[in-house]
Amino acid sequence: MEGRAMEQQQCTGDHEHHICALADQGQIEAIKEMTSEPQYICVNCGRVADSYDKLCKPAHVDSIMLM
C-alpha cells in the first residue's frame, strides 16, 4: 500500500503459508480451499480467507468499518 511505512506492512506469522505467498507460487487450488467462507481480510493487500492465520495482517470482516 502506497504511503504506509514498511513496518506497518510487515507480515505476522508463517508467511510461506499465507495466501499472498501461495498466489505468488500459482497455487490457486490451495487458495480456493482457504477462501470458501471468508471471515478475515488482510489489511495489507485486501485478500480474504476463512482463517486469520492464512493472511499477513488479518482483521475480522465484522471489524472493518465501511464508509
C-alpha positions in Angstrom: 0.0 0.0 0.0 1.4 3.2 -1.1 2.2 5.8 1.6 2.4 3.4 4.5 5.6 2.8 6.5 7.2 -0.5 5.8 7.0 -1.6 9.5 3.2 -1.4 9.3 3.2 -3.7 6.3 5.2 -6.5 7.8 3.8 -9.9 7.9 2.7 -11.7 11.1 3.0 -15.5 11.4 4.3 -18.1 8.9 4.4 -16.2 5.6 5.0 -19.1 3.4 1.5 -20.5 4.2 -0.2 -17.1 3.6 -2.5 -16.7 0.6 -0.3 -13.9 -0.9 2.7 -16.3 -0.9 0.7 -19.1 -2.3 -0.6 -16.8 -5.1 3.0 -15.9 -6.0 3.6 -19.7 -6.4 0.4 -20.1 -8.5 -1.3 -22.4 -6.0 -4.8 -21.5 -7.0 -6.4 -24.7 -5.8 -5.0 -24.4 -2.3 -6.2 -20.8 -2.2 -9.7 -21.8 -3.3 -9.9 -24.2 -0.3 -8.9 -21.4 2.1 -11.4 -18.8 0.8 -14.7 -20.7 0.6 -16.2 -18.9 3.6 -14.1 -15.9 4.2 -14.2 -14.4 7.7 -10.9 -12.4 7.6 -9.4 -9.7 5.4 -5.7 -8.7 5.1 -5.4 -5.0 5.8 -2.1 -5.0 3.7 -3.4 -6.5 0.4 -7.2 -6.9 0.8 -7.2 -10.7 0.2 -9.7 -12.7 2.2 -9.5 -16.1 4.0 -11.5 -18.4 6.2 -8.8 -18.4 8.9 -6.8 -15.5 10.2 -3.5 -17.5 10.1 -3.7 -17.5 6.3 -3.1 -13.7 6.0 -0.2 -11.4 6.7 -2.2 -8.8 8.7 -5.7 -10.2 9.3 -8.7 -8.4 10.6 -12.2 -10.0 11.1 -14.5 -8.8 8.4 -17.0 -7.6 11.0 -14.4 -5.2 12.4 -13.9 -3.4 9.1 -15.9 -0.1 9.0 -17.4 0.9 5.7 -17.5 4.5 4.7 
